[in-house]
Amino acid sequence: MNREPESIAEIATGYAGLLVLTLLAFLVGATAGLLGVAFRLALEWAERFRDSVLAWAHGKNLLGFLCVMVLSAAATAVAAWLVRRFSPQATGSGIPHVEAVAKGELPPAPFRLIPVKFLGGRLAIGAGLALGREGPTVQMGATLAHLLGTAFRRTEDDCRVLLAAGAGAGLATAFNAPIAGAVFVLEELVRRFDTRTTIATLGASAGAIAVARVFLSQGPDFRVALSPYPGFGTVVVHLVLGVVIGFLGIAYNRTILGVLTVAERLDRWPVELRAALVGTAVGVLAWFAPSLVGGGDALTQRTLAGTETLVILALVFPLRFGLGAVSYAAETPGGLFAPMLVLGAQTGFVFGIFCNHWLASVAPQPSELAVVGMAAFFTAVVRAPLTGIVMVIEMTASFTLLLPMLAACCAAMVVPTLLGDPPIYDSLSQRSSGDRKRVHSI
């Protein structure tokens, strides 16, 4: 006789808990969005400051050259010191750490990660390292979300759901891509679809973008001319592009891991010294080619607009390919997404130039293949095709290129999968796990 009232009470409690979780998800999203906006604006200021310093330095000849190297080295070293001294979890993109926390393999990061990630990321990316803003916003959003869940006395499971939702809100704010933020959580971070996580993730992404667009642009991050719907004859072209990018994705993953291995062998050198050396090299590059340093959004935009020549791209691509890996090895805060978008756009554009020369009757325009290349390169490296496709569509408003992206991303995912190359974040997680085991054994 007492079972029915208890069942009704349990159902009511479950509904109430879901409602509270939903409301908290919107709060988490709004807070993470505000933090992400502050970080984006801080990076824009840092980039303007770097440009003004370079303009001043070029008028001072050798003295200016030395000043640029010293400032870049100092900013990178301070960023690495902040991470080592106050929050080791803040190194790199932070996404492997967020994944481990979401799975219950690691405890959540304390509040101090947020200022370390914010200031360290601003210093490193502002100094010119080829790192993305999305890593810091994802990890800061996740940490902030877990702290809010704890403050509102939610269960451990709810706190983990909110942590994942906060990560999605961070990605949504970084690229003005709310759906991609939600898809990223479900496809890459938790790798499952369940009702509570889906609701919280959608709510957090919506809250983040609602706040972000008050301060940032309403439109997509990149300006791309609307392309016509492609014909059936272009499918083979997009599949071949995906195969090419699949091999490049393997090479990029192994380059990042190889550079990290080399950096580990220099562990007798203080991390600040290693970071300063990277900063010095970036400062030299910034002196001679200021447009090639930093996250790379301007490079991506120029490629998408078709203003880059084949000769320039042939020189810039290998440089950015190596710079991204070296920058990540500096152990400062910063993500991988934005540098990957540069490489993907450039690969697609160069591929398009050759296709238009040899297959002019069926080949799409190079700028269209540049957009497709962005999604394919992301897929080849991260192995999250839905996130890559949705993110690029939201960043470029190129919804007519959905079919080409599907074909290219399919091929870009098949190649590394058949060759046994793991996704980059799986590899980075394994490295982090190995490092923790070595520390405990000592």
C-alpha positions in Angstrom: 0.0 0.0 0.0 2.9 2.4 0.7 4.8 1.7 -2.6 2.6 4.0 -4.8 3.2 7.2 -2.7 6.9 6.4 -2.5 7.1 6.0 -6.3 5.3 9.3 -6.9 7.6 11.0 -4.4 10.6 9.5 -6.2 9.3 10.7 -9.6 8.6 14.2 -8.2 12.1 14.3 -6.7 13.6 13.3 -10.0 11.7 15.9 -11.9 12.7 18.6 -9.4 16.3 17.5 -9.6 16.3 17.7 -13.4 14.7 21.2 -13.3 17.3 22.4 -10.8 20.1 20.9 -13.0 18.7 22.6 -16.1 18.5 26.0 -14.3 22.1 25.5 -13.0 23.2 24.6 -16.6 22.0 28.0 -17.9 23.8 29.7 -15.0 26.9 27.7 -15.7 26.7 28.6 -19.4 26.2 32.3 -18.7 29.1 32.4 -16.3 31.4 30.4 -18.5 30.3 32.6 -21.5 31.2 35.8 -19.6 34.6 34.3 -18.6 35.2 33.2 -22.2 34.3 36.6 -23.5 36.7 38.2 -21.1 39.4 35.8 -22.3 38.7 36.5 -26.0 38.8 40.3 -25.5 42.0 39.9 -23.4 43.6 38.0 -26.3 42.5 40.6 -28.8 44.1 43.3 -26.6 47.3 41.2 -26.3 47.5 40.8 -30.1 47.1 44.5 -30.6 49.8 45.2 -28.0 52.1 42.7 -29.8 51.5 44.5 -33.1 52.2 47.9 -31.5 55.4 46.6 -29.9 56.6 45.2 -33.2 55.8 48.4 -35.0 57.8 50.4 -32.4 60.7 47.8 -32.4 61.2 48.0 -36.2 62.1 51.6 -35.8 64.8 50.7 -33.3 66.7 48.3 -35.5 68.9 45.9 -33.4 67.7 47.2 -30.1 64.1 46.6 -31.1 64.9 43.1 -32.3 66.4 42.2 -29.0 63.5 43.8 -27.1 61.0 41.6 -29.1 63.0 38.4 -28.3 63.3 39.3 -24.6 59.6 40.2 -24.2 58.4 37.1 -26.0 60.8 34.9 -24.0 59.8 36.5 -20.7 56.0 36.2 -21.4 56.3 32.6 -22.3 58.6 31.8 -19.3 56.2 33.5 -16.9 53.3 31.5 -18.3 55.1 28.3 -17.8 56.1 29.3 -14.3 52.5 30.1 -13.4 51.5 26.6 -14.5 54.4 24.8 -12.7 54.1 26.9 -9.5 50.3 27.2 -9.0 48.4 24.8 -11.2 50.1 22.0 -13.1 46.7 20.9 -14.5 46.6 24.1 -16.5 49.3 23.0 -18.9 48.4 22.6 -22.6 44.8 22.6 -23.7 43.5 21.0 -20.5 40.9 18.9 -22.4 42.6 15.6 -21.5 42.4 16.7 -17.8 38.7 17.7 -18.2 38.0 14.3 -19.7 39.7 12.5 -16.9 37.7 14.5 -14.3 34.5 13.8 -16.1 35.2 10.0 -16.0 36.1 10.2 -12.3 39.7 9.3 -12.9 41.1 12.6 -11.4 39.8 15.1 -8.8 38.5 18.4 -10.1 40.9 21.3 -10.3 40.8 24.0 -7.7 39.7 27.6 -8.3 43.3 28.8 -8.8 43.4 27.0 -12.2 41.1 29.7 -13.6 43.4 32.7 -13.1 46.5 30.6 -14.0 44.8 29.5 -17.2 43.5 33.0 -18.0 46.7 34.9 -17.4 49.0 32.1 -18.7 47.1 31.7 -21.9 47.0 35.5 -22.4 50.8 35.7 -22.0 51.6 32.7 -24.2 49.2 33.3 -27.0 49.9 37.1 -26.8 53.6 36.4 -27.1 52.8 34.7 -30.4 52.8 31.0 -29.7 50.6 29.0 -32.1 48.0 28.0 -29.6 44.2 28.2 -29.6 41.9 30.0 -27.2 39.5 27.1 -27.0 41.7 25.0 -24.6 41.7 27.6 -21.9 38.0 28.5 -22.3 37.0 24.8 -22.2 39.0 24.0 -19.0 38.1 27.3 -17.3 34.4 26.7 -18.1 34.5 23.1 -16.8 36.3 24.1 -13.6 33.9 27.0 -12.9 30.9 24.7 -13.6 32.1 22.1 -11.1 32.7 24.8 -8.5 29.2 26.2 -9.0 27.7 22.7 -8.7 29.5 22.1 -5.5 28.4 25.5 -4.1 24.8 24.6 -4.8 25.3 21.3 -3.0 24.6 19.1 -6.1 25.5 15.4 -6.1 28.8 14.2 -7.4 27.1 12.9 -10.6 25.4 16.3 -11.2 28.7 18.1 -10.6 30.3 16.0 -13.3 27.4 16.7 -15.7 27.8 20.4 -15.0 31.5 20.1 -15.5 30.9 18.6 -19.0 28.3 21.3 -19.8 30.7 24.0 -18.7 33.4 22.6 -21.0 30.9 22.8 -23.9 30.0 26.3 -23.0 33.7 27.2 -23.1 34.1 25.8 -26.6 30.9 27.5 -27.7 32.2 30.9 -26.6 35.6 30.4 -28.0 34.3 29.9 -31.6 30.9 31.4 -31.4 29.6 27.9 -32.1 26.9 26.8 -29.6 25.8 23.6 -31.3 29.4 22.5 -31.7 30.0 23.1 -28.0 27.2 20.7 -27.1 28.2 18.1 -29.7 31.8 18.2 -28.5 30.7 17.3 -25.0 28.6 14.3 -26.2 31.0 13.1 -28.9 34.4 13.7 -27.4 34.2 14.5 -23.7 31.7 12.0 -22.3 31.3 9.9 -25.4 27.7 9.0 -24.7 24.2 10.4 -25.1 22.1 10.5 -22.0 19.1 12.7 -21.1 20.6 14.7 -18.2 24.0 15.4 -19.9 22.3 16.4 -23.1 19.8 18.8 -21.4 22.6 20.3 -19.3 24.9 20.7 -22.2 22.4 22.3 -24.5 21.3 24.7 -21.7 24.9 25.7 -20.9 25.8 26.3 -24.6 22.6 28.4 -25.0 23.4 30.4 -21.9 27.0 31.0 -23.0 26.2 32.2 -26.4 23.3 34.4 -25.2 25.8 36.2 -23.0 28.7 36.1 -25.4 26.8 37.7 -28.2 26.0 40.8 -26.1 29.7 41.6 -26.2 31.0 39.8 -29.4 29.9 39.7 -33.0 26.5 38.2 -33.8 27.9 36.7 -37.1 30.2 33.7 -37.7 33.9 34.1 -36.9 35.0 33.8 -40.5 33.6 35.6 -43.5 33.1 33.2 -46.4 31.0 33.7 -49.6 28.0 31.4 -49.8 28.8 28.4 -52.0 26.4 26.7 -54.3 25.3 23.1 -53.5 28.0 20.9 -55.0 27.2 18.4 -57.7 27.6 14.6 -57.5 30.9 14.7 -59.5 32.7 16.5 -56.7 32.3 13.6 -54.3 35.5 11.9 -55.5 37.4 15.1 -55.1 36.3 15.5 -51.5 37.1 11.9 -50.7 40.6 12.3 -52.1 41.0 15.4 -50.1 39.9 13.5 -47.0 42.5 10.8 -47.7 45.3 13.4 -48.1 44.3 15.1 -44.9 44.0 11.7 -43.1 47.7 11.2 -43.7 48.5 14.7 -42.7 46.6 14.3 -39.5 48.7 11.2 -38.6 51.8 13.2 -39.3 50.6 16.1 -37.2 49.7 13.9 -34.2 53.1 12.2 -34.3 54.9 15.5 -34.7 53.2 16.8 -31.5 54.0 13.7 -29.6 57.6 13.6 -30.9 58.3 17.2 -29.9 56.8 16.5 -26.4 59.2 13.4 -26.2 62.1 15.6 -27.1 61.1 18.2 -24.5 60.9 15.4 -21.8 64.5 14.5 -22.6 65.4 18.0 -21.6 63.8 17.7 -18.2 67.1 18.7 -16.5 66.4 22.1 -17.9 63.9 24.2 -15.9 60.5 24.3 -17.7 60.8 28.1 -17.7 64.0 27.9 -19.6 62.6 25.6 -22.2 59.5 27.9 -22.5 61.8 30.9 -22.9 63.7 29.2 -25.7 60.4 28.6 -27.5 59.4 32.2 -26.8 62.7 33.5 -28.2 62.2 31.5 -31.4 58.7 32.9 -31.8 59.9 36.4 -31.2 62.4 36.0 -34.0 59.6 34.8 -36.3 57.4 37.6 -35.2 60.1 40.1 -36.1 60.4 38.9 -39.7 56.8 37.7 -40.3 54.4 39.0 -37.6 51.3 37.6 -39.4 52.5 34.0 -39.0 52.5 33.9 -35.2 49.6 33.6 -32.7 46.5 31.5 -32.9 46.1 32.0 -36.6 42.6 33.3 -37.2 43.9 36.0 -39.6 45.8 33.3 -41.6 42.6 31.2 -41.8 40.6 34.2 -42.9 43.0 35.1 -45.7 43.1 31.5 -46.9 39.3 31.3 -47.0 39.2 34.7 -48.8 41.6 33.3 -51.5 44.2 36.1 -51.0 47.1 33.8 -50.4 49.3 32.5 -53.3 50.5 29.0 -53.8 54.1 30.0 -53.1 53.2 31.7 -49.9 51.1 28.8 -48.7 53.9 26.4 -49.6 56.2 28.3 -47.2 53.7 29.0 -44.5 52.2 25.5 -44.1 55.3 23.6 -43.0 56.3 26.5 -40.7 52.9 26.6 -39.0 52.9 22.7 -38.9 56.0 22.7 -36.8 55.3 25.8 -34.8 52.1 24.4 -33.5 53.8 21.3 -32.1 56.7 23.3 -30.6 54.4 25.8 -29.1 52.4 23.1 -27.4 55.6 21.6 -25.9 56.3 24.9 -24.1 53.9 23.7 -21.3 51.9 26.9 -21.2 48.1 27.1 -21.4 46.8 27.0 -24.9 44.7 24.7 -27.2 45.1 22.8 -30.5 41.9 23.6 -32.3 42.7 27.0 -33.8 46.1 26.0 -35.2 44.5 22.9 -36.8 41.9 25.1 -38.5 44.8 27.0 -40.2 46.4 23.9 -41.5 43.1 22.4 -42.7 42.2 25.5 -44.6 45.6 25.8 -46.2 45.6 22.1 -47.2 42.2 22.4 -48.7 43.0 25.5 -50.6 46.3 24.2 -52.1 44.5 21.0 -53.0 41.8 23.1 -54.7 44.4 25.0 -56.7 45.8 21.7 -58.1 42.3 20.3 -58.8 41.3 23.4 -60.7 44.4 23.1 -62.8 43.9 19.4 -63.7 40.2 18.8 -63.2 38.7 22.2 -63.9 35.4 20.8 -65.1 34.5 19.1 -61.8 36.7 20.6 -59.1 35.1 23.0 -56.6 36.6 26.4 -55.9 39.8 26.4 -53.7 38.0 28.5 -51.1 35.2 25.9 -50.8 37.8 23.1 -50.4 39.5 25.2 -47.7 36.3 25.2 -45.7 36.0 21.4 -46.1 39.7 21.0 -45.3 39.1 22.7 -41.9 36.5 20.1 -40.9 38.5 17.2 -42.3 41.8 18.1 -40.6 40.0 18.5 -37.2 38.5 15.0 -37.8 41.8 13.4 -38.7 43.5 14.7 -35.6 40.8 14.6 -32.9 38.6 11.9 -34.5 35.4 13.8 -33.6 33.8 14.3 -37.1 30.4 15.6 -35.9 32.1 18.3 -33.8 34.4 19.2 -36.6 31.6 19.5 -39.2 29.2 21.4 -37.0 31.9 23.7 -35.7 33.1 24.7 -39.2 29.6 25.2 -40.4 28.9 27.5 -37.5 32.2 29.4 -37.9 31.7 29.9 -41.7 27.9 29.7 -42.2 28.8 27.3 -45.1 25.8 25.0 -44.7 25.8 24.2 -48.4 29.1 22.3 -48.0 27.6 19.7 -45.6 27.8 16.9 -48.1 31.5 17.6 -49.0 32.3 17.7 -45.4 30.7 14.4 -44.7 32.6 12.8 -47.6 36.0 14.3 -46.6 35.6 13.7 -42.9 34.7 10.1 -43.6 37.9 9.5 -45.5 39.9 11.6 -43.0 38.7 9.3 -40.2 39.1 6.0 -42.1 42.8 6.6 -42.9 44.2 7.0 -39.3 41.8 4.4 -38.0 43.0 1.8 -40.4 46.6 2.7 -39.7 46.1 2.4 -35.9 46.9 6.0 -35.1 45.0 7.0 -32.0 43.2 10.4 -31.6 45.5 13.2 -30.2 43.6 13.6 -26.9 43.8 9.8 -26.2 47.5 10.0 -26.8 47.9 13.0 -24.6 45.8 11.4 -21.8 48.0 8.3 -21.9 51.1 10.4 -21.6 49.6 12.3 -18.6 48.6 9.0 -17.0 52.1 7.7 -17.5 53.6 10.8 -16.0 51.4 10.4 -12.9 52.4 6.8 -12.5 56.1 7.7 -12.7 55.6 10.5 -10.1 53.9 8.1 -7.7 56.5 5.4 -8.2 59.2 7.9 -7.2 
